[in-house]
Amino acid sequence: MAHESVSRRTYIVVFAALMVLLTASAWVAQYSFGEWNLVVAVGISVAKTALIMLFFMHLIHASRLTRLIALGGLLWFGFLIILTFSDYGTRGWRSDALPEYHERAVDRATDRMSLPITR
Amino acid sequence: MTTSDSLYLAHHFDDREQQREAMTLGMWVFLVTEIMFFGGMFLAYAVYRWRFPEGFAEGSKHLDMILGTVNTGLLLVSSFTVALAVHAAQSSRGKAVAWLFGITILFGLAFLGIKGYEYWHKFHEHLVPGPHFRLLDPHNPQVDSRQVEIFLSLYFAMTGLHAIHMMIGIGVFVVMIVLAWRGRFSSEHYAPVEVVGLYWHFVDIVWVFLYPLLYLI
């Protein structure tokens, strides 16, 4: 049996939506939202990706197995980012690894070295 | 069993639908490995950007946002023409498949042309990482040029790897045009067109993320 296919009309609507999103991402880049810049920019990219994957790549009509594989790829990429940052992001949590600790150590060393001169 | 069955159905499949399903599934598995491949680079970008935000902000200002936006538009149009080509193959319009892939190649080449111009410009401005790297007129005079060099290393690695993927895609499209012109695809047998389409859409998605991460922030 021939499977369902996406209509040409849907492709045109999706393409128009992608162009609107592209204009939006270029437009909002003119404004600064501080730390939200990244969230807004990547958010628009995620929306574009969702449209491309669902309609252009036919995930909307794909079998559960195909969808599972696609989702698995994204999930593992998520693991990659989350586990790496739970390492890098928490390295400073050991008190002797804090930059301030080293600065203090350097200060103490400098103090010691400069002792004979200042006194 | 029709003639096209015996021609295009491999003996280990029960029917064409099963064969098509296996082909698209296989392509998706390949694309997952590609997510891991590009994922490592996106991870490197994320870690360095988190570590050196000033260098990345500075580096991004040395890229041409207009060219980046135009290139994103070109790739989105090319994905649209690929989607239409798959649609044409599903309705047995072989000549239309060939034309649409031809248009896709033109958009892909336009993208690579702009990319090449950008690379040439970077060489000209001494912004290519290596012994000749010089940050001549920084927007932020306080920035450490080595951080900017890391940003540009990632820029070249990521856009370069992406461009290689596009060149491979364009090569495959050339083969597909010949096959489509000879009437090798039909509503009964269009899985190869669909599979190539999946690859191209994936390459498009990679750029959809490279564009804001490199050009906009």
HADDOCK unambig.tbl for C-alpha pairs under 7 A between the chains (distance, minus, plus):
assign (segid A and resid 15 and name CA) (segid B and resid 80 and name CA) 6.30 0.50 0.50
assign (segid A and resid 26 and name CA) (segid B and resid 69 and name CA) 6.96 0.50 0.50
assign (segid A and resid 29 and name CA) (segid B and resid 216 and name CA) 5.96 0.50 0.50
assign (segid A and resid 41 and name CA) (segid B and resid 212 and name CA) 5.96 0.50 0.50
assign (segid A and resid 45 and name CA) (segid B and resid 208 and name CA) 5.85 0.50 0.50
assign (segid A and resid 45 and name CA) (segid B and resid 209 and name CA) 5.91 0.50 0.50
assign (segid A and resid 49 and name CA) (segid B and resid 205 and name CA) 5.93 0.50 0.50
assign (segid A and resid 56 and name CA) (segid B and resid 83 and name CA) 5.61 0.50 0.50
assign (segid A and resid 57 and name CA) (segid B and resid 198 and name CA) 5.71 0.50 0.50
assign (segid A and resid 57 and name CA) (segid B and resid 201 and name CA) 6.95 0.50 0.50
assign (segid A and resid 66 and name CA) (segid B and resid 25 and name CA) 5.57 0.50 0.50
assign (segid A and resid 66 and name CA) (segid B and resid 28 and name CA) 6.99 0.50 0.50
assign (segid A and resid 69 and name CA) (segid B and resid 28 and name CA) 6.82 0.50 0.50
assign (segid A and resid 69 and name CA) (segid B and resid 29 and name CA) 6.63 0.50 0.50
assign (segid A and resid 70 and name CA) (segid B and resid 28 and name CA) 6.48 0.50 0.50
assign (segid A and resid 70 and name CA) (segid B and resid 32 and name CA) 6.80 0.50 0.50
assign (segid A and resid 73 and name CA) (segid B and resid 32 and name CA) 4.86 0.50 0.50
assign (segid A and resid 73 and name CA) (segid B and resid 35 and name CA) 6.54 0.50 0.50
assign (segid A and resid 77 and name CA) (segid B and resid 36 and name CA) 6.70 0.50 0.50
assign (segid A and resid 77 and name CA) (segid B and resid 39 and name CA) 6.34 0.50 0.50
assign (segid A and resid 81 and name CA) (segid B and resid 43 and name CA) 6.26 0.50 0.50
